[in-house]
């Protein structure tokens, strides 16, 4: 019996793996050790992506049915939802009642990460962003505090934590300036999760960070986690802020993204055929 049938609404799991190794057998295709060697590349990252009317998917295991959910509102979960969800789950041991989680960058991924942190933990969530409209989105998404990510941010986070620093920092930007902020506001025995690919680096040595700090990168998420996210969406627990555009507007949307004018996630929608 097939998992999907013609006419079903589905979303596509992005980080394809070989499907047969130990990681893939656990649904962790995002960490498949054979994918690069075999030339397996995700749609849009090395092979034709979904900025088209049709997308050829290599295996039925890479589609997740979404039932009656709105495809336009749901499709961002495959990246903007899955990536923060995976990162948060990796740091759940630190997100205890009384803990403080800092989210740097309240854009497409960050604003979903804020919602998930509020849903999955009792941590106080502090959002940092240079744009006022993104800070407003962070507050609407559930952040307890939304602060400018400038030179004063470290002091403000220290004030909010009585000098202790954050228990977990999620950097959804990954630029040098944001990683520097993350290092300065992290507390003892904390987690710093580098999620954004802004090109920055964070030197790690015995005395470069507070004792016990764990620095990690995080790549996308697992197939099972995407299924879990779809279930959360069906329960109305996640609300991705979406700007809808026609497929032909793609080049202009990229310009808007580069200028920082997209709130939440932009979704390009092909014209409906009669």
Steps between C-alpha positions, in 0.01 A plus 500: 500500500640837397547777756372758252261501206443723202342825612632489858650818644855436619817681599844383394771402748809679376831346617506181297737219595588157363209339684694191608770605749459500878415870515244477220338193654427721803354777285811717548565550130624850580810330643544229236877435473469362146292774334789720389704207369202371302419845362162516673396862534181654640261685268615858471840423648698351214212367291186661351276629775134582542486841333297336226153364437619142557768332709628148442545322836731200505315288758160473667675516836585863428142625498284558806121526462349814652130421472280809493773743603558800273804405287619862477498542878642153560787475250734728704500233772730290279784744570399801709327264744712186477836672547418679829299199624804274457733749668267552795458128557879465517508752788190397693708395803588868553150640448375442852264726699696809594734474202554774243518435126626770264390498136720711273312587183119502506452445128369204306653236726536699819134596543402132467777408743350740754159335467654157543699606805182626665318182401770252602658661806450725799803714412488878490550590134703807406501598132767719341469667162621820338161571340213642701240317289676170570502572871126565480458167320705335775265633766195387303666159472527472877836647600506637855749769399607640161819707495713667233799282414754776550790570736260541794342156456757313708449727801123479471506119488734497800256727686208271418695200634639670815843487343498125432458511124281291271460125540454450125571728205353424159675705231281496191729749325849357541682821402815598682329778694221270623737220597703753698181597682416135565841436656471805726150428628529124555517386862689219670420149376288643219426404142575716197324371189629637169214465254537793261753487218611864510867410462621577854719280718523443873844410639475231765769431754514421871482863611332670202148428627341450844585162649284215376369683194404269216519647150331309221376536147165366397385392155133483406314216679382141482208350308325405822535857627328632188213260562481629858491860377213425265308353794566816701370707207184289489450585869535871420811527717719669236420806291763583238486860382479466121519750216347347188626582151438371149770278353587762238587745779794287612781736387335795676452294816873427511567872476261562788673230703841655437364837611356349818141578401351153544315434823498136601512274194432573132316226311482495120181343368458376139189617317211256522432315176140453392 
